[in-house]
Amino acid sequence: MEQVIGRLLQVGVLVAAAVVIVGAAMLLAQQGRATADFRVFRGESAEFRSVVAIVRGALALDARAVVQLGLVLLIATPVARVALTLVAFLIQRDRLYVAITAVVLALLLYGLIWGKA
């Protein structure tokens, strides 16, 4: 099980990095000659503040959405690890670690879904 979890982390990080690189290349191809203006901070628009909107934008080949999707995948990788660990402890019938892992997973999901940044 440790090897499966390790492989999940490796694949998750590599896939996330590949998606970010593809998105960055698309972004450079589309807006590489634009002049950067750092005088005023502009937060990300509402279209990139939800996972559904990010996936929708990435499917439409919006470069910024593709980069955002890579970052979401990077964040999701350790969460998937905790979920897989929970399944492993359920299979082993280790009640203490099932309880601890379930609490950790619940806190991670709460922070990702309802947490305020």
Secondary structure as GFF3:
##gff-version 3
##sequence-region A 1 117
A	DSSP	alpha_helix	2	31	.	.	.	ID=ss1
A	DSSP	three_ten_helix	46	48	.	.	.	ID=ss2
A	DSSP	alpha_helix	51	59	.	.	.	ID=ss3
A	DSSP	alpha_helix	63	92	.	.	.	ID=ss4
A	DSSP	alpha_helix	95	113	.	.	.	ID=ss5
###
